[in-house]
Amino acid sequence: MKKNLLVIGIGFLMIGASIFSACEGPEGPMGPIGPTGANGTNGTNGAVGATGANGATGATGATGATGATGADGTATCIQCHNPATVTMVATQYELSKHSYGEAAFEEAGSASCGPCHLSEAFKYVCKNNIPSTFSLVGTSYVNDYSATSSTAFGEITCNTCHSSLHTTYGMGDLSPLTTVAPVSSTMWAAAKTFDAPADGGISNLCIKCHQPRPFTNSNTDKNVLNYAGLVANPTAIFYDAAQANTLNVLKPGYRTHTHYGTVGAIYVGKGGVEFAGSAAYGNSVHTAAASCQDCHMAAMNGKAGGHSFSAIGNFNGCNGSGCHTGLTSSSTLFTGTQTAAKTALNDLAAKLKVNGVEILNRNPDATSNLWASKTANKYDGYLNIYDPINNPNGIANNTAGGGTFQNPSPSSSWTQAQKDINTALPKITLTNAQMGAIINFQLCLREYSLGIHNTKYTMALLQNSIAILP
């Protein structure tokens, strides 16, 4: 309070000073300031203010609800990890070539082969929807269907197909599968799509890998082969060593082939070189009504079925699906189909000759030739062209077939003796019709079932190929 009075006092002094300064009149200067007066009496202190009331105490917050007890980890895991489920699947899988094959080791590091042989590469192309088109880079085309160097590894495991495993740690993680989408054909550079619609398209998971590889032009722009051009001009020269390489489409070699996973193309009835002929192109009932899993993952019978993915000798899927009754390996329906396809393969091979020398390669070794039992002369789908590195027994194997053709591209790593042998051999020539027939032979041989997967399409490809050749 005293402080307030002091402020008021100072205020009065300032007002007084203003009044005195205004008293200076025109008649003369103001006189000297008089002596300071005595201090005035202190004013009375003001009353003390009342103490403010305390604020009300806030209400206590409600206690939060107790969280639900988490599911027991053992009870969750045991839904799958038990003798009847994962343990049984793992045991069956030991019989599968996906398990004991060596491709995952041989192809590790290969971004181009990885999408079919390596787990991480397969998941990469599915997740990123990598196209199977060809793109022009500089003056040459490059196949876009490739993984990356950082994903080019991994054996085929449960997670390859069941990509949601260990997401929620429940049975629901078994689906969705990594892909069930229609497959853009890499052989046809995306110009054709392979789709097997039965059972929600689950066969497309298999077809994604089990499809043919593309043929590419070797002497021009490296683009995918023009298959329609083979059909349109069957008598045109496809390859002839006597003409300039720029006029040749593809320089053939021992390993000029569709690769091995041809069943996808045959199963959906697309992918062959469809020469016009008396046999109509169509599909058997299997294409629309059955899935790969119906037969290849049926109830186990010996070492076939389940997650072995083999159907050899196992008819549980055929008979248990409501499609067939009592079908066995000796049933006329089964044996008749295979006999007809085998006869057609033999007849086509017999017409694929140049000056008496067979174009197709013979290989009686059932270990290296998976298709040795599929034809009378044990063709393996490769071409009968000399190659001392990749086919050291070729000349001996093909003696009965009229000999062996010269390799148009001898390797610098060959010995001089090998080069001399090659020079002495006859040169191969091919027409468009012959090249198309070779492709059809390889497709129908290597799908392995001898027409069971898709009888109508198989027989049309073979019969029309036979008819187009002289």
Backbone hydrogen bonds, N-H to C=O, Kabsch-Sander energy under -0.5 kcal/mol:
donor,donor_aa,acceptor,acceptor_aa,energy
5,L,1,M,-1.9
6,L,2,K,-2.2
7,V,3,K,-2.0
8,I,4,N,-2.1
9,G,5,L,-2.7
10,I,6,L,-2.5
11,G,7,V,-1.8
12,F,8,I,-2.2
13,L,9,G,-2.1
14,M,10,I,-2.1
15,I,11,G,-2.0
16,G,12,F,-2.8
17,A,13,L,-2.6
18,S,14,M,-1.7
19,I,15,I,-2.0
20,F,16,G,-2.7
21,S,17,A,-2.2
22,A,18,S,-1.2
23,C,20,F,-1.5
24,E,21,S,-0.9
25,G,23,C,-0.8
28,G,25,G,-0.8
76,T,72,D,-1.8
77,C,73,G,-2.5
78,I,74,T,-2.1
79,Q,76,T,-1.3
80,C,77,C,-1.4
81,H,77,C,-2.9
82,N,80,C,-2.2
85,T,82,N,-1.4
86,V,80,C,-2.6
87,T,82,N,-1.6
88,M,82,N,-0.5
89,V,85,T,-2.7
90,A,86,V,-2.8
91,T,87,T,-1.7
92,Q,88,M,-2.4
93,Y,89,V,-2.6
94,E,90,A,-0.9
95,L,92,Q,-2.0
96,S,93,Y,-1.7
99,S,96,S,-1.3
100,Y,96,S,-2.2
101,G,97,K,-1.8
105,F,102,E,-1.0
106,E,102,E,-2.4
107,E,103,A,-3.0
109,G,152,A,-2.6
110,S,107,E,-2.6
111,A,109,G,-0.8
114,G,110,S,-1.8
116,C,113,C,-1.6
117,H,113,C,-1.4
118,L,114,G,-3.0
119,S,154,G,-2.3
120,E,153,F,-1.7
121,A,153,F,-0.6
122,F,118,L,-2.5
123,K,119,S,-2.3
124,Y,120,E,-1.8
125,V,121,A,-2.2
126,C,122,F,-1.8
127,K,123,K,-2.7
128,N,124,Y,-2.3
129,N,126,C,-0.8
130,I,125,V,-1.8
135,S,142,V,-2.7
137,V,135,S,-0.5
137,V,140,S,-3.4
138,G,136,L,-0.5
139,T,137,V,-0.6
140,S,137,V,-1.7
141,Y,221,D,-2.9
142,V,135,S,-2.5
144,D,133,T,-3.2
146,S,144,D,-1.5
147,A,111,A,-2.9
151,T,148,T,-1.4
152,A,148,T,-0.6
153,F,151,T,-2.0
157,T,155,E,-0.6
160,T,157,T,-1.1
161,C,157,T,-0.8
161,C,158,C,-0.7
162,H,158,C,-2.6
163,S,161,C,-1.0
165,L,162,H,-1.7
167,T,164,S,-1.1
173,D,170,G,-2.0
174,L,171,M,-1.8
175,S,172,G,-1.3
178,T,161,C,-2.7
183,V,194,F,-3.2
184,S,182,P,-0.6
185,S,183,V,-0.7
185,S,192,K,-2.5
187,M,212,P,-0.5
189,A,186,T,-1.1
190,A,185,S,-3.1
191,A,188,W,-2.1
194,F,183,V,-3.4
195,D,193,T,-0.5
200,G,197,P,-0.8
201,G,197,P,-0.7
201,G,198,A,-1.1
202,I,198,A,-0.6
202,I,199,D,-0.8
203,S,198,A,-0.6
204,N,201,G,-1.7
205,L,202,I,-1.2
206,C,202,I,-0.6
206,C,203,S,-0.7
207,I,203,S,-2.5
208,K,204,N,-1.8
209,C,206,C,-1.3
210,H,206,C,-2.7
211,Q,209,C,-2.2
213,R,258,T,-2.3
217,N,223,N,-2.9
218,S,249,V,-1.2
219,N,249,V,-1.0
225,L,215,F,-2.9
227,Y,225,L,-1.4
230,L,226,N,-0.9
230,L,227,Y,-0.6
231,V,227,Y,-1.3
232,A,228,A,-2.2
233,N,229,G,-1.8
236,A,233,N,-1.3
238,F,430,L,-2.7
239,Y,430,L,-2.1
241,A,428,I,-0.7
243,Q,240,D,-1.7
247,L,244,A,-2.0
248,N,244,A,-0.7
248,N,245,N,-0.9
249,V,238,F,-2.3
250,L,238,F,-0.7
256,T,253,G,-1.7
257,H,255,R,-1.1
262,T,260,Y,-2.0
264,G,210,H,-1.8
264,G,261,G,-0.5
265,A,262,T,-0.7
266,I,262,T,-1.6
267,Y,263,V,-3.1
268,V,264,G,-1.7
269,G,265,A,-0.6
269,G,266,I,-0.7
270,K,265,A,-2.5
274,E,272,G,-1.0
275,F,273,V,-1.6
280,A,278,S,-0.5
282,G,280,A,-0.5
287,T,284,S,-1.1
288,A,284,S,-0.5
288,A,285,V,-0.7
289,A,285,V,-2.6
290,A,286,H,-2.0
294,D,291,S,-0.8
295,C,291,S,-0.8
295,C,292,C,-0.7
296,H,292,C,-2.8
297,M,293,Q,-1.5
298,A,295,C,-0.8
301,N,304,A,-2.7
304,A,301,N,-1.4
305,G,310,S,-1.5
306,G,298,A,-2.6
308,S,305,G,-2.0
309,F,306,G,-1.1
314,N,311,A,-1.7
315,F,313,G,-0.6
319,N,315,F,-2.5
320,G,316,N,-2.2
321,S,317,G,-0.9
322,G,319,N,-0.5
323,C,318,C,-0.6
324,H,318,C,-1.8
331,S,328,T,-1.3
335,T,331,S,-2.9
336,G,332,T,-2.8
337,T,333,L,-1.1
338,Q,334,F,-1.9
339,T,335,T,-2.4
340,A,336,G,-2.1
341,A,337,T,-2.0
342,K,338,Q,-2.4
343,T,339,T,-2.3
344,A,340,A,-2.0
345,L,341,A,-2.3
346,N,342,K,-2.3
347,D,343,T,-2.4
348,L,344,A,-2.4
349,A,345,L,-2.4
350,A,346,N,-1.8
351,K,347,D,-1.0
351,K,348,L,-0.6
352,L,348,L,-0.9
352,L,349,A,-0.6
353,K,351,K,-1.7
354,V,357,V,-2.3
357,V,354,V,-1.7
358,E,401,G,-2.6
359,I,352,L,-2.7
360,L,352,L,-0.6
361,N,382,Y,-2.4
363,N,378,K,-2.7
366,A,364,P,-0.8
369,N,365,D,-2.4
370,L,368,S,-0.8
372,A,369,N,-1.5
374,K,371,W,-1.8
378,K,375,T,-0.9
380,D,361,N,-1.6
383,L,254,Y,-2.1
384,N,359,I,-3.5
385,I,383,L,-2.3
386,Y,405,F,-2.7
387,D,391,N,-0.5
391,N,387,D,-2.4
394,G,391,N,-2.0
397,N,393,N,-2.6
398,N,394,G,-1.7
399,T,396,A,-1.0
401,G,398,N,-0.8
402,G,399,T,-1.4
403,G,398,N,-2.3
405,F,384,N,-2.2
406,Q,426,P,-3.4
414,W,411,S,-1.5
419,K,415,T,-2.1
420,D,416,Q,-2.2
421,I,417,A,-2.1
422,N,418,Q,-2.2
423,T,419,K,-2.1
424,A,420,D,-1.3
425,L,422,N,-1.4
430,L,239,Y,-2.7
432,N,236,A,-2.3
433,A,234,P,-2.6
435,M,431,T,-2.3
436,G,432,N,-2.6
437,A,433,A,-2.2
438,I,434,Q,-2.2
439,I,435,M,-2.1
440,N,436,G,-2.1
441,F,437,A,-2.5
442,Q,438,I,-2.6
443,L,439,I,-2.4
444,C,440,N,-2.4
445,L,441,F,-2.3
446,R,442,Q,-2.4
447,E,443,L,-0.9
448,Y,445,L,-1.3
449,S,447,E,-0.8
452,I,449,S,-0.6
458,T,454,N,-2.2
459,M,455,T,-2.6
460,A,456,K,-1.9
461,L,457,Y,-2.2
462,L,458,T,-2.1
463,Q,459,M,-2.8
464,N,460,A,-2.2
465,S,461,L,-1.4
466,I,462,L,-2.2
467,A,463,Q,-2.0
468,I,464,N,-1.4
469,L,465,S,-0.8
469,L,466,I,-0.7
